[in-house]
Amino acid sequence: MQILSIARRLLFIGLCLTSCSLFAQPFTQTIRGTVMDQSLQTPLPGATVVVLNTSPLQGTSTDPTGQFLLTKIPVGRQTLQISAVGYKNILLQNITVDAGKELVLSVSLEEAVNQLSEVNVRPTVEKDKPLNEMAAVSARTFSVEETQKFAAAVNDPARMATAYAGVVGADDGGNNIVIRGNAPNGLLWRMEGVEIPNPNHFSGLGTAGGGISILSAQLLANSDFLTGAFPAEYGNALSGVFDLRLRRGNNTKREYTVQAGVLGLDLAAEGPIAKGYSGSFLINYRYSTLGLISKLGADIGTGDRVFQDLSFNVYLPTKKAGTFTLFGFGGLSSSKINALTDSTKWEYEFDRYNDDFRSNTGAAGLTHTMPFGRKALLKTILLVSGYENKYRTERLEPSSNYLASERDNASYQTQKRILSSTLTYKLNAQHTFRTGLIGTQLQYDLTQRSWEAEEQQMLTRVRVSDRTSTLQAFGQWNYRLSEQVTMNAGVHYLHLTLNGTSALEPRGSIRWGFTPNQSLSFGYGLHSQLQNPATYFVLPASQSSDIPSPTNRNLGFSRSHHYVLAYDRRLNNKADGPPLRLKVETYYQWLFDIPVSTNKRDAFAITNSFSGSADRNLVNNGHGRNYGLELTLEQFLHHGLYFLVSSSLYNSEYQGSDGIWRNTRWNGRHAQSLLVGKEWTNGSNVFGLNLKLSYYGGYRDTPIDLAESKRLGQTEYIDSQSFTEQLPDYFRPDIRLSWKKNKLRSTRTLSLDLQNAVNRQNVYGRSFDTSSGTIKTFYGTGLIPVLSYRVAF
């Protein structure tokens, strides 16, 4: 018995020691991926991939399809060096390896101009450099990690971008952004190389933002963000471009992510399509938390904002017929606010309004990519998209029965079919050519009625069921004179069949790296943008709504010249360390052919509108100018610390039909942002603290004509004093706290975003309140805590 007791104790101790040793072993994960040529996106066999943080070093080479596999890589921050004969080496620093999911990478290498074997090309560390090699100014790449990590970004590319120089938020309640003084609707969204509809919930017709992004961070790969003088392939935009790329799902292993939080419940899955086939799928579905609560029968108040969305990317390679992908997204969103039925509780005018709003959008695309030899690549995309927006507003009258009178009623439906084909031809390391043709068919079914205060009745402003098309073509040339000097030249063509309007737009840039750590760049571009669809079909105010004869059908494009001069300097000289980067850009943008009033001389210009819409007769006679100086100081993650300081001094002015130069609505004159974050690692735990401080000049407002507002029962402005008042400066601190825990087969992340952490009351605007007969001030959103818990396995 004594021997048996001793044996049991020894066995117990042995099991404990074994368990301790197992738990003491660091978690590891697999890193896989593909190495490709940057210009052609074709695989590079024989490339070397080395993990620099491991001891001894771990490395491998890519197979004939450009793929590599690294196993048992320790969890945490790792640095990879990728090299190939005839190409510039590249360092991927501080990439995150988690226990819950394999890390799947797509790496692009730039071909070296000097191909002599004895030339040692130093590894490049240019995390800020755009993926599109033909963008030399006002462009940078952003990562999915940034949309997740930056304070108040909450997985939203648009909110994340407000940390960059020259970009500020247009309003607290949504993710509309103002870029260099331009209206928010001047932004272009692209996905996988083709234009997509506005990918945001609660969006309006013609807008580029909304309440919350439809896109899931689970699907996005590193992408580009551009703010001026775009390359020739980008058309139909005046202010900026989000050029989004999607990642491929894991094609060897099923993986899942579940996330629950204040915003909603996310479910994501990815994996191989079939055993032995290299194709993969990636899908994400989300349903809003408020929607779930309401489905359970709970009362969520007088107003509710419910949304759901689905996004996917399916990768379908073939042996001889090229590569196919099927991608898309869709979002349904609705908001309903019921008026207070007790008139004694009406503190503000909006307390007596019923609002019913619905916004649905979606797109599905099929791409086909076919290489021709080792020099050419043809990419063809077919995309079908649809958008629906309906809203109805009623005003309660304080009678015994609380009669509701209609104030707004709109139904907008649009459909697009896009066929795009792009050919990239790489003559050699110095010369790359890219040309493309894009045909778009647009179909409209638009109706909009609104209250006319002067006539005290509802009038039809827009009513049309029509179709039209656009044709875009472009050609561009990337010429690398040497490793130090790169030139880009191109031209873009845009044609609208609705009224025969055309635009031919030259583009060009040059970059000179005059020292290993410094460069100068200059870019120019002529850009054009279509008007909001509803604006083309506005009915004249004096005409009966029974005779629909649109007055703006012949409107031309809004256009602008962009000039950008940039200086970029790396302040630290350590080639293999994360760069401390200083960037200074100055720009001038001349806008012309801006729609302004036709029949009278006033201060109206469409550049002051969120959506670019107007219910009046317009003509392309307006002008504008935006100019400024931007500074960025950025330290990429190093020893767990990163920071980004951006500052902008700018001026934004316009000229209406009265010929007077005025401040635009967006002319805050200055904008500063500080972004800083720190990570602490303790075993399998990673703690994060991220802070963002935003401070910028207030937007412009127009004085309210109190007497006229009382007479008509709605807000009336003094047109001759348009945008002469400036709202108080805007200040907002945001804080993000996170805790990540790696386990044997999963990674769990708990985060808390405190948006407007000090609950500052920033002035949003002023309006006339009919209930009190006074002018009241409205404020932006206060403190918003966003709690989220995510499990990846």
N, C-alpha and C positions, 0 to 999 in steps of 0.2 A: 504493500500500500504506500509505504514511504517512497519507494522508487517510482511508483506510478504518479505520486503527487509531484515529485521533482521533475519527472518527464513532462507533466502537464504545464508546470511553471516555465520550463525551458521552451516548450512549444509556444506558450503565450508570449514570452519575451521575444522569441524568434519572429513570430507574426508581427509584433509591434515594431521590431527593428526593420522588418521587410516593408511594412506599411510606411514607416518614417522615411526609409530610403526611397520608396516609390514617390512619396509626396515631395521629397527633397529634389527629385529629378526635375529639371526645368521642362516646361511644356515646349513642344516643337510643332512645326507646321510645314506644309509644302508650299513652295513658290514655283509657279509655272507661268509660261507666257510665250509670246511670239516676238521676234525681233524682225523689223521691217525697214525697207528703204523709205526715207521720209517723204520723198516726192511721189513715188509710185505706190507706196503701201504694199509692196511685194516682199515676200519673205527673204531673209538673208541666212542661208545655211552656213555653218562653220563659225558663227559669231561666238565669242567667249563671254560667259557670264560668271562673275565672281562675287561672292558675299565677303565684303572686306572686314566685317566686324567679328567674324568667327576665328577661332584659333584651334587647330590649324585652319587656313583658308579653305572654303568650300567653293567649288566651281564646276562648270560644265560647259558644253558646247551645244549650239543649236543643230537640230537634225536637218535633213533636206527640205523640210517644210518650214524652217525657221523657228521651230518650237524648242523650248528647253524645259528641264525639270530639275528642281533642287529639293531634296527631301531632308527632313529632320533639321530644319532651320529654327533656332531658338526664337520663341515669341518675344516681341518687343520691337524697338526701332532698329532697322537694319539699313545698310548702305550697299548698293549693288553697283559694280562697274561692268559696263558692256562695251565690247570692242569687236571690230571686224576689220579685215584688211581693206584698206582704201577708204575707210570711214572714220569720222571723228569719234573718239571715245566719249562715253557719257557716264555720268554718275547720277544714280538715283539715291538721294540722301534721305535718311529718316523716314523711310517707308514703314508703314505699320504692319506688323505680322501678328495676327490674332489666332488664338487657339480654335475659335469657333468656325472659321472659314479658311479654305485655301486662298492664297493670294494669287490672282491671275492677272498678268500684266501684258500690255501691248506697248512695245518700245520701238520708237522710230529713230534711226541713225541718219545723220547728215553726211553725204559723201564729201570727202576731202577734195579740194581743188588740186592740191599738190599730191600726186599719187606715188611719189618716189618712196621706196621702202625705207630709206634711211631717215626720212623726216619723222620726228616724234611729235605727234599731235597731242597736246595736253588735254586731259579730260575736261569736258565742259560742264559747268554747273550753272544752268540758266533756267531756273524754275519759273522765272517771270516771262521767258521768251514764248511767244505764241506758237501753237502747233502748226499754223499755216505759215510756211516759210516765205510767202509773198506779202506778209504784213510786217512793215518795218517800223511804223510809228503807231502810238496810241492803241497798243494791243498787248494783251498778256494772256497766259493760260491760267485757269483756276481749277482746283481739284475738288473732288467730292468731299474730301476731308475738310476743306475750308468751309463748305456749306454746312457741315455738321458741327464744326468746332468754333467758328467765329460767333461771338456773343450776338444774340438776337437774329442770327441768320436762319435758324430753324429749318435747315435743309432747303432753303430757297435761294437760287442763284441771284435773283434781283435784290433781295435784302442783303445778301452777302456783298454785292457790288457797291453798296453805299459806303464801304470802307475805303474805296479807291478814290484817288484824286479826281475831281471834276464830276463826281456822282453824288447826288443827295436824294433823299426820299421826298416824294411829292406830298405824301400825307401819311399820318400814323396808321390809319385804318386799313391801308392796303400796301401793295408792293410796287406801285408806280414809281418810276425814278426819273429824275431830271438830270440830263447829261449835258454839261457845258452850256446851261441856260436854255436848252431846247425843250419843247413840249414833250411830255411823256410818251405820246403816241408816235414819236419819231423813231422808235426802236423796232428793229427787225429780229424776229425769232427764227432760227434755222435748226433743223435736226437732221443729222446724217447727210448734210449737204443740200437740203431742200427747205424752202420756206414752209413754216407751219403756222396754223392759227394761234392766237394768243393762248398760251398754255396755263391759264390761271382761272381759278374759280371766281364767281361773282364779278365777271368782267362785263363791260359794256361794248356795244358795237364800235369798232374802230380804235379801241384802246389797246395798249400793250401791257397792261398790268391788271391786277384785280385784288381780291382779298387774301388769297393763299395759293401757292403754286400747286398745279395738278401733278407735276413731274415728281417722281420719287427719286431720292438720292440713291436708292438701290440700283437704279438703271444707268445713271449717268457715269461716264468716264471723264477724264480730264478734257476740258473744253476751252474754247477761246472767247474772250470778251473784248470788243473793239469800240473805241469812242471817237474815232474821227479818221478822215482820209483813208477809207477802206479800199482794199484791193478790188480789182475789176469784177470779180465773181459775185460781189454783193450788190444787190440792187433794191430799189424801193425802200430806202431808209435815209433819214437825215441826221439822226443823232448817235445811234449805236447799234451794235449787233451782238446777240448771243448766238454763237455757233456751237451748238451742242452735239456731243458725240455720245454714243451709247456703248456700254461695255457688253461683252459677250458673257453668257452664263458659263459656269463650270461644265465642261464637256466630259468629265470623267467621274463626277461624284455629285449626288444629290445634296443640296444644302438649303437651309431655310432661315428666315429671319422673322421674328414676331416682335412688334413694337406697339406699346399702348401708352397713351398719354392724353394730355388735355386736348390736343388737336384731333386725335382720332386713333383708330386701331389699324395698324399696318400688318399685312401678311405678304411675305415674299417667298418665292421658291425658284430654284434654278437647278439645272442638271443636264445630263446627256439625253438626247432624244431617243437614241436606241443603242444597244450594246454593240460595240465595234464600229460605231459611226461617230465622226468627230463633230457633228452638229450639236447644238445646245439650245436650251430655252431659258428665258428669264422673265418672270412675271411678278407684278406687284399689285395688290388691291388694298384700298384704304376706305374706311367709312368714318365719318366724323363722330366724335364722342357725343355731341349734343343730339345728333341723329339717333344714336343708339339709345340714349336715355329716353328720348321721346317715344321710341318704338316700344319701350318697356312700360309706357303709360304714365311716365312722370311728367309733371308740369314744369316746363323750362322757361316760363315767363311769357310776357306779352310779345316778345320778339325771338325768333329762332333762326339760326343760320346752319343749314344742313347741307352736307356735301358728301360725295363719294367719287372715287376715281379708280381707273385701271390703266396700267401701262405695261408694255411687253416688248421683248426683243428676241427674235428667233433666228439663229444662225444656221444656214443650210449650205455647207460647202459641197461641191461636186468634184469629180476627178478631172473632167475635161470641159465641162460647160460653165466654168467659172463659179463664183460664189453668190448665193442669194441670201438676203435677209428680209425678214418680215417684222416690221416694228410699228408701234402706234401708241396712242393714249386716248383716253376719254374721260370726261368729267361732267358730273351732274351737280348743280348747286341751286339752292333756293333760299330765300329769305322772306319772312313774313312778319310784319309788325302791325299789331292791332292798336287802334287809337284808344285813349282813355275815355270811357263812356260817361264819366262824371266831369262835367265842364268846370267844376270848381277846382279840379286838380290840374287844369291846363296851365302849366307854368311857361311853356314855350309853344310856339306855333306848331311844331311838329308833333306835339302831344295829341293833336286832334286829327291826325292823318292815319289812314290805313294804307299800308304799303305792301304790295305783293310782287316779288321779284324772282325771276328764274333765268338762269344762264347755263346752257349746256353746250359743250364743244367736244370735238373728237377728230382724230386723224389716224389713217392707216396707210402705211407705205410699203412698197416692195422694191428692193434694190437688187441690181444685178451688176456684179463687178467682174470684168474679164480682162486679164493681161494679154498683151500681144507681144510675144517675145520678152526681152528684158528691158525694153525701152518705152513701151506704151501701155496705158491702162485706160479702159473705157468703163465709166460708171453711169448706169441708167437707173432712174428712179421714177416710179409711178406713185403718186400720192393722192388720196381722196380725203377730203375733210368737210366738216359741216359745223355750223354754228347757229344757235338759237338763243334769242334773248327776248323775254317778255316781261313787261312790268305794267302795273296799274296802281294809280294813286287816287285816293278818295279823301275828301275833306268833310269832317262832320260839322254840321251846323247846330248851334245850341237851341234846338227846338224841343218840343216835348217828345218827339219820336227820334231825335238825333238823325235827321235825314243826311245821307251821304251824297255829296256832289262830286262828280268825276273831275280830276285835275290833269291827269296824264294817263295815256293808254298807248302802249307801243307793242308791236310784234315784229321782230326782225329775224329773218332766216336767210342764211347765205350758204352756198356750197361752192367748193373749189375742186377742180381736177387738174393736177399738175403733172406734166411729163418733162423730165429733165435729163439731159445727156451731157456728160463732161468727158472730154478726152485729155489726158495728161501725157505729154511726150517728153522724155528726157533724152536729149541728144547726147549729152555727156555731163560730167560733174559741174560744168560751168553754165550750161544752157538747159533750162526747163521751160516748156510751153504748156499752157493750159487754155482750152477753149471749150465753150459750152453753149447750149441752146435750151431755153426754158419756155415752154408753152403752158399757159394757164387759162382754163375756162372758168368763168365766174357766173353764178346764178343768184339773183336777188329776189326776195319776196319781202318787201318792207312796207310797214304801215306805222304811222305815228300821229297821234292826236294830242293836243295840249290846250290848256286854258288860255284864252285871250282876255286879259284883264280889261282892256279898253272896251271891248265889245261884250264882255260878260257872257262868253259862250266858248264851247269847245270847237276848235278848228283843226281840220286835217292839214298837217304840215308836210307829210311824206306819204305817198301811196304809189307803189310801183311793183310790178312783177316783170323782170327783164333779165337778160343775160348779156354778157360781153366777154372779152378775152384780152389777155396781154401776151406780148411776146418779148422775151429778153434774150439777148445774146451777149457774149463776152469773149475776149481774148486777152491773155496776159503772158508776159515773158519775164522769167527770173534769170538774171545774168550775173554770175559771180565772177567779177574780174580777177579776184584773188581771195585769199582767206580773210582779207581786211575790208574789201569793198564789194558790196552787193547792190545791184540796181533792179528795180521792178518797174515795168511799164505795161499799160493795158488800156482797154476801152470797153465801156459797157453801153448797151443799147436797150432802151425801154420804149415799148409802143402799146398804147391803149386803143383798142378798136372802137370803144364806145363813142369817141369823138375824134379819132384820128390823131391824137396827141402823141408826139415822139420826142425822145431825148437821146442825144449821143454824148457820152460822158467820158472824157479822158481821165486816166488815173496814173500816178507814178510815185516812186519813192527811191531814195538812195540811203545806204547806211555805210559809214566809214569808221572802222575800228582803228583809230590812229595810234593807239597803244593797246597792249594786251588787256588793260583794265578800263579803257575809256572808248566811247564811241559817240559820233554825231549822226543824226538822222534827219532827213527832211522828206515830207510827204505832201502831195497835193491830190485832190480829187473833186470832181464835179458830181453831185449826187441829186437824185430826184425821188419824189414820193407821190403816190396816188393820194387822192383825197378820201376821206371817210365815205363809204358807199352811199349813206343816206344824204350826204351833202349834195351829191350830183342830182338828186331827185326831189329837192325841196320845191314845194309849190309856192307861187307868188302869193303874198299876203292879201292882195286885192282881188284875187281870182277865186271863183267858186270852187270848192273842193270836188264838185261833180265833173270838172273839166281838168283832169290831171295833165298839166303841161309843165314839166320841170323847167326851172329857170337857170339851173347851174350845170346842165348836162354838158356844156362845152368848156367847163373849167379845165385848165391845164394842170400840170404837176407843180407842186411846191419844189423849189430847187435851191441849191446852195453850193458855194465854193468853199472847200476846206483847205487850210494851209497849216501845217504843223512842223515845228522845229524842236528836236529833242536832243538832250545831252544825257548820257548814261555813264555812270562811273561805279566801279566796284572799289569800295574803300579799304577792304582787307586784301592782302596779297597772297594768302595761303590758298594755293590752287585746289587742294582737296578738302577744304573746309567750306561750310555753308556761307554764302556771300552776304556781306553787308553792302547794300546797294543804294545808291543815290540816283534819282532820276528827276530831271527838270524838263518840262515841256511847256512851250508857249504856242498858242494857236490863234488863228483868226478865221472866223466863219462869216461869209457874206451870204445872206438869204435873199432870194428874189422870187418873183412870181408867186408871192404869198397871197392867198385869197383875202380880200377886204371888201367892204360894202360897195355896192354898185351905184345905188340911186341917191346916196347922200354922202356928205363929207363928215366922217366921224372917226372915232378912235378904235373901231373894231378891227381885229386881225385874228385869223384862225390859229395863229401860233400861241395864243393865250388859252387855248382850250385843251382839256385833258384828252378828249377823243378826236379832236379835229372836226367836230360837227357844228353846224350852224343852221338856223331856220330863217335864213334871209338870202337875198340875191347877192351874189359874189362875183368878183372879177379878180384876175391875177395881176394886181397892181401894187401889192404891198412889198415892203423890204424889211430886212432885219440884219443885225450884226451881233455876233458873240465873239468876245476875245478875252484872253486871260493868261495867267501864269500858274502852273501847277508844280508842286514839289512832292516827291515821295521818298521817304527814307524807310528801308525795309530790311529787317534782319530775319532771315529764315531760321527755322527751328535749329537751335544749337544748345546742347546741354539742357534740353527741356524748355528753353525759353525762346519766344519769338515776339517780334513787334512790327507794327506797320504804322508809320506816321504820314499822314497826307494833309496837304494844305493847298487851297485854291484861292486865288484872287481873280475875279472875273467881272465882266460887264455884259449885260444882255439887253438890247434895245430893239425897238421895232418902229415902223412907220405905217399908220393906217391910211385910209383914203383922204384924210384931211392934211396929209403931208407933214405932220408934226412928229418929231422923234420923241419917243417915250420909253420908260422902263417897261420891260415885259413883266408879266405876272411872276416869273421865276427869277427875277434879278435880285438875289440876296447879297450880291457883291463879294461875299467871302464864305468859305466852308473849310472846317478843320475836323479831322478825325484821328483818334488815337485808338489803336487796337493792340492789345498786349495779352499774352497768354503764357502760362507756366504749367509744366507737367512734373509730377513727382511719381517715381516708380518705387514700389515696395513689394518685392517678390512678384506675385501674380496680380497685384493691384496697381492701377494707374489712376492717380488723382489729377484733375485738371481744374484750373481757374482761368477764366478768360474774361477780359474787360474791354468794353468799347465805350468811348466818349465821343459824342457827336455834337458839334457846335457850329452853327452857320447862321448867316443873316436871314432875317425873316423875309417871306415872300411879299409881293406887293398887293395892295388892295385899292379899290376905288371907293371914294366917299359916297355915302348913301343919301339920296334926296328924300328927306323925311316927309316933307309935305306931299310930294308926288306918291310916295309909298303909302301914305295914309289914304290918299284919294283912290288909288287903284287896289289897295288891299294886298299888296305884294312888294317885295324888295325892288326898288328902282334906284339906279345909280346915276351919278352926275358924269355924263359921258366925257365932257371936256376936261375932267380931272382924273381920267382913267389911270390907275396904278400910280398915283402920286403919293399914296400913303404906304409906309412900310410897316409890316407887323413886327412885334418884338423879336429879338434874336431867339433862335431855337437852340435848346440844350437838352440832351438826353443821355443818361448813363445806362448801359446795359451790362448785365453780369451773367455769366454762365458757369455753373458748377457741375462737375461730372466725376463719376467714379466708375471705372471699368475693371471688371474682374474676369481674368482668364481661368477657365477650368479645363479639365482634360479634353472635352469634346465640345465646349461651348465658350462663348464670350458674352458677358452680360454688362450692360451699360445703363447706369442711372444718371439722368441729367436734369438740371433745373435751370431754365432761362428766366431771368428777371428782367423783363423789358420795361424800360423807364423805371429803374429801380428806386428812385427817390420820389416817384409819383409827381413829377413836375407838370404843372399845367401850362403847356405851350399853346399859344393862341393859334387857332386854326382859321378863323375868319369872323366876319360880322354880317348880320342880316337883320331885316326889319321883322319885328314880331307883331302880328296883327292883334293878338290877344291883349297885349299891354300898350300897343301903339308906340313902342320904343325900339331903339336899336340895341340888340343884344350881341354879346361876344360868345363865340363857341370855341371850345378847346379840344385839343387832340386827346388821344387815349392816355389814361394814367398807367399805373402799375399793372402789368399783366404777367403773372407767373405761368410758365409753360413747363409742366413736369412730364417726363418721358422715361419709359423703361424699355430697353431693347435686349432681346436674346438672339444671338446668332449661333446656329449649330448645324 
